Amino acid sequence: MSYILAIESSCDETAAAVCRDGIILSNIIASQKIHEEYGGVVPELASRAHLQAIVPVVDSALKKAGVSLNAIDAFAFTQAPGLIGALLVGAEFTKSLSLACNKPLIAVHHMQAHVLANLIQSPNKKNEIPSFPFLCLTVSGGHTQIVLCEDYLKMKVIGQTLDDAAGEAFDKSAKILGLPYPGGPLIDKYEIGRAHV
């Protein structure tokens, strides 16, 4: 059995997950409420919130997975893209764990991870796993891309937005409408609700 502890800190959520042989055992996420009063993510505040949340989040992920830090075989972290200060918190924390435990360190490209998440088999249900080559549409808060995936590490962006990503457009539209932050999910929920009327 092989255990990986993965840490994500690219924007305004601190997350840690433990994976055993491709199966996710735990996935703990701490959201940052501080940004609500500013109507958007404030990078410096995000970095400080990551500093406060990272130890409890990692501890909770290990406990929920039922493994000790010594049982971890490798440590992974989000390397880029993202907010530089937020990324640094996750990167340096993970590097420290890797050095202290003398275990391998895996740098993960944020957008490649979004694509490769499609290849994770759900432990509770059977989901269809795409086979290579395939096209993937990634739609996140900061990126909207069409990616040609030829292999695990051979990907090419063949199209992307020229200005705002879909998530940014949702949040900006919500702000214009006077909805609270984050407004994107509220607009999404409203549209889904309308579709069923």
SEKEPA-140501 format. One line per field, with one value per residue: x, y, z of N, C-alpha, C in turn; residue number from 1; residue in one letter. Coordinates in pm, whole numbers, m for minus. Each point is the difference from the previous one (the first is absolute). Example, Ala and Ser with C-alpha at 12.3 -4.5 7.8 and 13.67 -1.06 7.14 Angstrom:
BEGIN
n.X = 1319 / m35
n.Y = m569 / 105
n.Z = 780 / m72
ca.X = m89 / 82
ca.Y = 119 / 119
ca.Z = 0 / 6
c.X = 90 / m77
c.Y = 120 / 109
c.Z = 0 / 73
nr = 1 / 2
rest = A / S
//
This chain:
BEGIN
n.X = 84 / m47 / 45 / m84 / 67 / m112 / 65 / m114 / 63 / m58 / m109 / m129 / 42 / 11 / 64 / m35 / 62 / m47 / 91 / m68 / 105 / m11 / m21 / m92 / 80 / 51 / m84 / 85 / m102 / 84 / m122 / 26 / m61 / 124 / 0 / m100 / 64 / 88 / m90 / 109 / 81 / 47 / 96 / 30 / m129 / m4 / 116 / m43 / m114 / 76 / 77 / m119 / m38 / 122 / 43 / m108 / 10 / 132 / m6 / m103 / 72 / 109 / m66 / m64 / 120 / 21 / 83 / 120 / 64 / 46 / m130 / 11 / m19 / m86 / 51 / m122 / 27 / m91 / 64 / m93 / m79 / 6 / m51 / 102 / m54 / m118 / 51 / 68 / m114 / m77 / 75 / 22 / m129 / m37 / 82 / m44 / m125 / 22 / 62 / m95 / m82 / 88 / m106 / m34 / 30 / m131 / 51 / m117 / m19 / m50 / 21 / 120 / 2 / m53 / 85 / 106 / m72 / m17 / 125 / m51 / 15 / m130 / 27 / m99 / 43 / m51 / 110 / m43 / 108 / 32 / 12 / 132 / 0 / m15 / m112 / 51 / m119 / 93 / m88 / 84 / 28 / 120 / m51 / m8 / 19 / 34 / 15 / 95 / m48 / 128 / 44 / 37 / 113 / m76 / m7 / m98 / 13 / m119 / m51 / m14 / m57 / m34 / m108 / m120 / 35 / m65 / 82 / 98 / m50 / m18 / 119 / 51 / m70 / 32 / 123 / m13 / m48 / 110 / 37 / m11 / 124 / 31 / m24 / 113 / 20 / m29 / 74 / 98 / m23 / m5 / 104 / 56 / m37 / 40 / 106 / m35 / m20
n.Y = m119 / 100 / 83 / 90 / 98 / 55 / 113 / 68 / 105 / m25 / 3 / m20 / m119 / m44 / m89 / m115 / m92 / m117 / m51 / m113 / m22 / 132 / m40 / 97 / 5 / 119 / 100 / 73 / 86 / 102 / 52 / 109 / 31 / 31 / m66 / m51 / 57 / m58 / m96 / m56 / m86 / 24 / 3 / 113 / 27 / m38 / 61 / 103 / m11 / m19 / 98 / 55 / m30 / 15 / 31 / 70 / 53 / 8 / 46 / 74 / 31 / 8 / 69 / 72 / 4 / 29 / 98 / m40 / 107 / m87 / m25 / 131 / m41 / 100 / 120 / 48 / 99 / 96 / m11 / m10 / 86 / 126 / 40 / 79 / 90 / m27 / m1 / 109 / 32 / m45 / 66 / 104 / m5 / m29 / 94 / 71 / m41 / 24 / 113 / 35 / m47 / 75 / 62 / m58 / 101 / 23 / 75 / 55 / m6 / 111 / 51 / m56 / 39 / 116 / m7 / m29 / 90 / 17 / m28 / 69 / m125 / 21 / 1 / 90 / 41 / m61 / 63 / 58 / m70 / 121 / m40 / m7 / 96 / 112 / 67 / 101 / 35 / 87 / 6 / 95 / 41 / m47 / m115 / 19 / m132 / m21 / m119 / m19 / m113 / m10 / 41 / m69 / 10 / m42 / 130 / 44 / 126 / m34 / 44 / 131 / 49 / 109 / 3 / 13 / m81 / m113 / m50 / 67 / m42 / m118 / 5 / 47 / m91 / m87 / 51 / 5 / m124 / 27 / m113 / m71 / 20 / m108 / 85 / m47 / m67 / 123 / 58 / m87 / 14 / 131 / m11 / m82 / 84 / 96 / m78 / m15 / 128
n.Z = 0 / m73 / 95 / m50 / 59 / m44 / m26 / 9 / m58 / m116 / 79 / 23 / m34 / 125 / m73 / 56 / m74 / 41 / m81 / m10 / m73 / m13 / 124 / m7 / 105 / m28 / 17 / 68 / 4 / 16 / m3 / m69 / 111 / 32 / m114 / 72 / 101 / m83 / m11 / 49 / m56 / 123 / m93 / 59 / 4 / m126 / m21 / 72 / m67 / m108 / 47 / 24 / m123 / m48 / 122 / 38 / m120 / 4 / 123 / m38 / m108 / 77 / 92 / m92 / m56 / 128 / m40 / 35 / 39 / 89 / m17 / m11 / m125 / m25 / m23 / m26 / m86 / 4 / m115 / m95 / m59 / 44 / 115 / m32 / 80 / m51 / m122 / 39 / 61 / m99 / m89 / 76 / 33 / m124 / m46 / 103 / m29 / m128 / 34 / 87 / m94 / m71 / m52 / m115 / m80 / m18 / m98 / 24 / m131 / 49 / m120 / 0 / 126 / m41 / m100 / 74 / 65 / m129 / 33 / 101 / 34 / 0 / 133 / m5 / m116 / m100 / m33 / m111 / m23 / m43 / m125 / m4 / m89 / 73 / m21 / 68 / 45 / 36 / 98 / 39 / 122 / m29 / m43 / m129 / m18 / m127 / 55 / m90 / 46 / m28 / 118 / 106 / m64 / m97 / 31 / m78 / 43 / m51 / 113 / 16 / 110 / m65 / 76 / 49 / 98 / m21 / 91 / m61 / m116 / 57 / 61 / m113 / m67 / 93 / m7 / m134 / 21 / 71 / m55 / 112 / 47 / m63 / m94 / m53 / 115 / 43 / m95 / 22 / 129 / m23 / m84 / 88 / 99 / m80 / m20 / 128 / m27
ca.X = m84 / 74 / m79 / 44 / m68 / 1 / m40 / m42 / m13 / 21 / m80 / m58 / m36 / 111 / m50 / 94 / m63 / 84 / m34 / 69 / m6 / m98 / m131 / 1 / m45 / m50 / 14 / m44 / 10 / m33 / m30 / 35 / m116 / 46 / m9 / m138 / m17 / 69 / m62 / 93 / 116 / 111 / 113 / 75 / m85 / m6 / 126 / m4 / m99 / 63 / 92 / m79 / m81 / 68 / 28 / m123 / m54 / 83 / m26 / m133 / 7 / 68 / m89 / m114 / 52 / 46 / 142 / 91 / 90 / 110 / m46 / m7 / 111 / 39 / m75 / m28 / m49 / m30 / 114 / m47 / m12 / m76 / 51 / 137 / 14 / m76 / 76 / 122 / m33 / m15 / 125 / 103 / m45 / 13 / 144 / 48 / m42 / 78 / 136 / m3 / m31 / 89 / m86 / m4 / m83 / m60 / m57 / m116 / m54 / m140 / m93 / 16 / m71 / m143 / m21 / 26 / m101 / m95 / 49 / m10 / m116 / m73 / m6 / m138 / m81 / 78 / m7 / 72 / 132 / 32 / 126 / 78 / m5 / m132 / m10 / m53 / m35 / 21 / m67 / 23 / m9 / 97 / 40 / m94 / 86 / m24 / 131 / 17 / 76 / 51 / 53 / m4 / 80 / 6 / m124 / 19 / m114 / m32 / m90 / m24 / m58 / 96 / m9 / m38 / m44 / m143 / m22 / 16 / m117 / m112 / 20 / m15 / m142 / m68 / 32 / m81 / m138 / m10 / m3 / 117 / 113 / 20 / m129 / m4 / m85 / m140 / m51 / m7 / m114 / m119 / m19 / m42 / m138 / m85 / m4 / m96 / m133
ca.Y = 119 / 125 / 114 / 134 / 114 / 111 / 129 / 99 / 134 / 91 / 123 / 35 / m118 / m87 / m137 / m112 / m128 / m117 / m94 / m130 / m76 / 58 / 18 / 113 / m39 / 120 / 126 / 104 / 133 / 115 / 119 / 126 / 91 / 139 / 70 / 45 / 144 / 75 / m31 / m76 / m53 / 92 / m94 / 1 / m63 / m143 / m61 / m7 / m101 / m131 / m26 / m42 / m121 / m115 / m107 / m73 / m70 / m119 / m90 / m60 / m91 / m122 / m71 / m58 / m112 / m104 / m27 / 93 / 71 / m91 / m98 / 65 / m37 / 115 / 122 / 75 / 135 / 81 / 86 / 115 / 144 / 43 / 119 / m36 / m14 / m118 / m117 / m13 / m61 / m144 / m59 / m6 / m93 / m135 / m27 / m27 / m137 / m91 / m5 / m56 / m143 / m58 / m64 / 76 / 119 / 5 / 130 / m24 / 114 / 15 / m27 / m141 / m78 / 5 / m92 / m138 / m42 / m84 / m138 / m60 / m88 / 23 / m125 / m37 / m24 / m15 / 115 / m24 / 61 / 18 / m58 / 93 / 144 / 57 / 144 / 35 / 140 / 35 / 126 / 25 / 141 / 84 / m52 / m73 / m49 / m128 / m65 / m128 / m86 / m115 / m92 / 59 / 121 / 62 / 76 / 124 / 90 / 35 / 115 / 54 / 133 / 108 / 94 / m66 / m139 / m11 / 27 / 144 / 66 / m22 / 82 / 142 / 23 / m3 / 125 / 104 / m22 / 24 / m125 / m13 / m79 / m14 / 3 / m95 / m116 / 42 / 11 / m137 / m63 / 64 / m49 / m141 / 3 / 47 / m103 / m102 / 61
ca.Z = 0 / m10 / 46 / m38 / 61 / m96 / 58 / m100 / 59 / m112 / 6 / 130 / 79 / 40 / m8 / 11 / m28 / 8 / m106 / 10 / m125 / m91 / 65 / 93 / 134 / 69 / m74 / 94 / m59 / 86 / m80 / 65 / 2 / 11 / m129 / m23 / 26 / m105 / m127 / m84 / 71 / 25 / 4 / 127 / 102 / m33 / 46 / 147 / 39 / m24 / 111 / 117 / m24 / m59 / 97 / 33 / m118 / m23 / 113 / m21 / m114 / 46 / 95 / m73 / m80 / 92 / m19 / 66 / m90 / m33 / m99 / m131 / m87 / m81 / 27 / m122 / 24 / m119 / m31 / m77 / 24 / 118 / 69 / 38 / 145 / 41 / m47 / 82 / 129 / m22 / m49 / 105 / 103 / m53 / m11 / 136 / 36 / m82 / 55 / 136 / m8 / m100 / m100 / m126 / m14 / m133 / m36 / m86 / m75 / 37 / m109 / m37 / 102 / m34 / m111 / 42 / 97 / m74 / m5 / 134 / 16 / 123 / 76 / 33 / m120 / m123 / m89 / m123 / m9 / m142 / m47 / m82 / 26 / 22 / 18 / 132 / 24 / 140 / 35 / 142 / 35 / m70 / m132 / m85 / m107 / m65 / 4 / m67 / 90 / m74 / 101 / 134 / 8 / m133 / m17 / m75 / 2 / m139 / 4 / 134 / m2 / m22 / 111 / 125 / 2 / 30 / 142 / 22 / m60 / 92 / 120 / m35 / m27 / 129 / 68 / m65 / 43 / 144 / 76 / 89 / m48 / m144 / m68 / m111 / 31 / 11 / m137 / m51 / 66 / m54 / m137 / 8 / 47 / m112 / m103 / 40 / 16
c.X = 88 / m93 / 62 / m84 / 14 / m55 / m26 / m21 / 11 / m78 / m51 / m54 / 126 / m54 / 113 / m78 / 102 / m53 / 79 / m22 / m111 / m139 / 12 / m59 / m57 / 25 / m59 / 26 / m42 / m20 / 30 / m117 / 41 / m22 / m140 / m15 / 68 / m58 / 90 / 122 / 109 / 123 / 75 / m80 / m12 / 125 / 0 / m98 / 54 / 95 / m74 / m66 / 80 / 27 / m128 / m58 / 78 / m25 / m134 / 1 / 66 / m90 / m116 / 44 / 47 / 146 / 83 / 87 / 114 / m39 / m5 / 125 / 50 / m92 / m17 / m54 / m30 / 115 / m44 / m111 / m83 / 56 / 135 / 18 / m71 / 74 / 123 / m28 / m10 / 129 / 102 / m39 / 22 / 147 / 58 / m36 / 85 / 142 / 3 / m22 / 90 / m77 / m6 / m101 / m49 / m62 / m109 / m43 / m151 / m97 / 13 / m75 / m151 / m32 / 11 / m97 / m107 / 39 / m4 / m128 / m66 / m11 / m143 / m86 / 91 / m20 / 83 / 130 / 32 / 131 / 67 / m12 / m144 / 10 / m61 / m28 / 19 / m60 / 18 / m12 / 90 / 37 / m119 / 78 / m56 / 139 / m4 / 94 / 41 / 55 / m2 / 75 / 15 / m135 / 31 / m129 / m27 / m100 / m18 / m60 / 110 / m4 / m35 / m36 / m148 / m29 / 12 / m120 / m122 / 11 / m18 / m146 / m78 / 24 / m83 / m145 / m20 / m10 / 124 / 108 / 3 / m135 / m13 / m87 / m148 / m64 / m18 / m123 / m131 / m30 / m46 / m146 / m96 / m16 / m107 / m141 / m88
c.Y = 125 / 116 / 131 / 101 / 117 / 126 / 100 / 135 / 108 / 130 / 23 / m119 / m80 / m142 / m100 / m128 / m110 / m102 / m129 / m77 / 49 / 21 / 114 / m45 / 117 / 121 / 110 / 138 / 105 / 121 / 125 / 98 / 147 / 80 / 53 / 150 / 87 / m27 / m73 / m40 / 107 / m89 / m5 / m66 / m151 / m72 / m18 / m106 / m141 / m35 / m50 / m136 / m125 / m114 / m74 / m80 / m128 / m103 / m71 / m101 / m132 / m81 / m66 / m120 / m115 / m39 / 104 / 69 / m91 / m103 / 58 / m32 / 114 / 117 / 79 / 138 / 69 / 97 / 128 / m50 / 29 / 129 / m34 / m19 / m124 / m128 / m25 / m67 / m152 / m67 / m16 / m95 / m144 / m39 / m33 / m141 / m103 / m16 / m67 / m152 / m74 / m82 / 88 / 115 / 7 / 138 / m24 / 129 / 1 / m40 / m144 / m89 / 2 / m102 / m145 / m50 / m87 / m147 / m70 / m82 / 28 / m132 / m50 / m31 / m14 / 124 / m32 / 78 / 17 / m70 / 101 / m36 / 45 / 152 / 26 / 149 / 25 / 138 / 19 / 150 / 88 / m44 / m66 / m39 / m127 / m63 / m133 / m84 / m126 / m108 / 73 / 133 / 70 / 65 / 129 / 81 / 43 / 115 / 47 / 140 / 103 / 102 / m76 / m147 / m2 / 34 / 148 / 76 / m16 / 91 / 149 / 35 / 6 / 131 / 115 / m11 / 22 / m125 / m9 / m88 / m135 / m14 / m99 / m122 / 35 / 13 / m139 / m71 / 56 / m52 / m144 / m6 / 41 / m106 / m107 / 57 / m36
c.Z = 0 / 36 / m47 / 77 / m96 / 65 / m111 / 69 / m108 / 7 / 141 / 77 / 29 / 0 / 15 / m23 / 16 / m100 / 22 / m129 / m92 / 58 / 101 / 133 / 79 / m87 / 88 / m61 / 103 / m91 / 81 / m11 / m6 / m128 / m29 / 17 / m105 / m138 / m98 / 81 / 10 / 20 / 134 / 112 / m24 / 52 / 151 / 48 / m24 / 114 / 124 / m19 / m34 / 98 / 39 / m117 / m26 / 111 / m18 / m114 / 40 / 93 / m72 / m83 / 88 / m19 / 75 / m104 / m45 / m106 / m142 / m81 / m88 / 32 / m129 / 36 / m131 / m21 / m71 / m91 / 124 / 55 / 61 / 151 / 53 / m40 / 86 / 133 / m15 / m42 / 111 / 113 / m46 / m15 / 137 / 45 / m74 / 55 / 136 / m2 / m98 / m104 / m125 / 2 / m144 / m21 / m104 / m68 / 22 / m112 / m52 / 99 / m25 / m110 / 47 / 106 / m67 / m3 / 136 / 9 / 135 / 76 / 23 / m122 / m121 / m86 / m124 / m2 / m149 / m36 / m92 / m148 / 27 / 12 / 136 / 6 / 148 / 24 / 149 / 25 / m84 / m140 / m69 / m124 / m63 / m17 / m76 / 86 / m76 / 93 / 134 / 9 / m135 / m29 / m74 / 9 / m143 / m8 / 142 / m13 / m18 / 112 / 128 / m21 / 39 / 147 / 33 / m55 / 89 / 121 / m30 / m28 / 130 / 76 / m57 / 46 / 150 / 84 / 88 / m63 / 71 / m71 / m114 / 29 / 14 / m137 / m59 / 57 / m56 / m140 / m1 / 43 / m112 / m106 / 31 / 14 / m117
nr = 1 / 2 / 3 / 4 / 5 / 6 / 7 / 8 / 9 / 10 / 11 / 12 / 13 / 14 / 15 / 16 / 17 / 18 / 19 / 20 / 21 / 22 / 23 / 24 / 25 / 26 / 27 / 28 / 29 / 30 / 31 / 32 / 33 / 34 / 35 / 36 / 37 / 38 / 39 / 40 / 41 / 42 / 43 / 44 / 45 / 46 / 47 / 48 / 49 / 50 / 51 / 52 / 53 / 54 / 55 / 56 / 57 / 58 / 59 / 60 / 61 / 62 / 63 / 64 / 65 / 66 / 67 / 68 / 69 / 70 / 71 / 72 / 73 / 74 / 75 / 76 / 77 / 78 / 79 / 80 / 81 / 82 / 83 / 84 / 85 / 86 / 87 / 88 / 89 / 90 / 91 / 92 / 93 / 94 / 95 / 96 / 97 / 98 / 99 / 100 / 101 / 102 / 103 / 104 / 105 / 106 / 107 / 108 / 109 / 110 / 111 / 112 / 113 / 114 / 115 / 116 / 117 / 118 / 119 / 120 / 121 / 122 / 123 / 124 / 125 / 126 / 127 / 128 / 129 / 130 / 131 / 132 / 133 / 134 / 135 / 136 / 137 / 138 / 139 / 140 / 141 / 142 / 143 / 144 / 145 / 146 / 147 / 148 / 149 / 150 / 151 / 152 / 153 / 154 / 155 / 156 / 157 / 158 / 159 / 160 / 161 / 162 / 163 / 164 / 165 / 166 / 167 / 168 / 169 / 170 / 171 / 172 / 173 / 174 / 175 / 176 / 177 / 178 / 179 / 180 / 181 / 182 / 183 / 184 / 185 / 186 / 187 / 188 / 189 / 190 / 191 / 192 / 193 / 194 / 195 / 196 / 197
rest = M / S / Y / I / L / A / I / E / S / S / C / D / E / T / A / A / A / V / C / R / D / G / I / I / L / S / N / I / I / A / S / Q / K / I / H / E / E / Y / G / G / V / V / P / E / L / A / S / R / A / H / L / Q / A / I / V / P / V / V / D / S / A / L / K / K / A / G / V / S / L / N / A / I / D / A / F / A / F / T / Q / A / P / G / L / I / G / A / L / L / V / G / A / E / F / T / K / S / L / S / L / A / C / N / K / P / L / I / A / V / H / H / M / Q / A / H / V / L / A / N / L / I / Q / S / P / N / K / K / N / E / I / P / S / F / P / F / L / C / L / T / V / S / G / G / H / T / Q / I / V / L / C / E / D / Y / L / K / M / K / V / I / G / Q / T / L / D / D / A / A / G / E / A / F / D / K / S / A / K / I / L / G / L / P / Y / P / G / G / P / L / I / D / K / Y / E / I / G / R / A / H / V
//
